[in-house]
Amino acid sequence: MDTSRWTADPARTASLRRRGVVLERAIMDAALEQLGAVGWKGLTMEGVAAGAQTGKAAVYRRWPSKEDLVADALVAGLPRVETAPDLGSVREDLLALCRAVREIMYSPPGVALRAVIHECDDVQAERFQDVIVGGVIEPTVTLLRDVVMRGIERGEVRSDAANSYVFDAIPAMMMYRSKVCGSEWSDQDLEEMIDRLMLPLLRPHRV
């Protein structure tokens, strides 16, 4: 007896059970997992389909290239810090914010983003510029601005410190150390950056 018509392909069966946003979420999660495991250069649409237990056509139907898939997966998956810390001092607020940013960098989506940043060529990197700026840098700068403005109100921070150069310093340092130096940000590293770089930039001038 021919039973082939009764035996469905597991990937196709799984795909049929999951549709719409549920299937899309599974595909994007698989893409992030693959990025963390094999990096950008090792990532394939076939591998993502296998990880999501769906057919390759289901992936290509939604995303024509792995650049498009990874960009959407990063936008959907990157954690966000919604509010600036308010711990009573600008030093503690900055440390808490930097630790939160570090947690994002080392989360599965953050590891995936770092793989993209480290391995993409210049042309490919342009595709992810909006993801990096909109998903990491701009939210961090916004929260830094809140911390600095609160410090100004408390008299801890000089009034002219609320400028783009100061706001860019922490994201620039953390991205530079991560991309160029491959550095892992320990608590000591964060404290030294705050104490040696940020606080001297922020403190009121002594008369």
C-alpha positions, 0 to 999 in steps of 0.5 A, a space after each residue: 500500500 502506497 502511504 506517501 500521500 499520507 506522509 507530510 513533510 514535517 517542515 510543510 506540516 509545521 508551516 501549515 499549522 502556523 500562519 501570518 505573524 506567528 510564522 513570521 515571528 518563528 522565522 525571524 527568531 530562527 534568523 537571529 538564532 542562526 546569526 548568533 550561531 554561525 554569524 552573518 557569513 554563515 547565515 543562509 535562508 535555507 538554514 533559517 527555514 530549517 530552524 523555523 521548521 518551515 519551507 524555504 519558499 515561506 521565507 523567500 515569499 516574505 523576504 527576498 534577501 537575507 538582508 531584508 530578513 535580518 533587518 526586520 528580525 533585528 527591528 522586531 527583536 532588539 530589547 528597548 530601555 523605555 525610561 531613563 534611570 532615576 537613582 538620585 545621582 548622575 553617576 548612578 543613572 549613567 551606570 544603570 543606563 550603560 548596564 541596560 545598554 550592555 544587556 541589549 548588546 549581549 541579548 540574542 538580538 544584540 549578539 546577532 546585530 554585533 555579528 552583522 556589524 562585524 562581518 558585513 561589508 560597507 555596501 551591506 552595512 548601509 542596509 542596517 544603518 537605520 536599524 543601528 541608528 534607530 534601534 540602538 543609538 537614537 534611543 540611547 541618546 534620548 535617555 542620556 539626554 534625560 539623565 543629563 537634563 535631570 543632572 542639570 536640574 539637580 546642579 550636578 551637571 553644568 548647563 552647557 553639557 546638554 549638547 550632541 557631543 556629550 550625548 554621542 560619547 557613550 554610544 560611540 565608545 560602546 560601539 567602537 570598543 565592540 566593533 573595532 576592539 572586540 571588547 566585552 564591557 565589564 562593570 569595571 570598564 563601565 565605571 571607568 568610562 563614566 568616571 574618567 570620561 563622562 563625569 569630567 565632561 559633565 561636572 560644573 566648572 570650578 571657580 
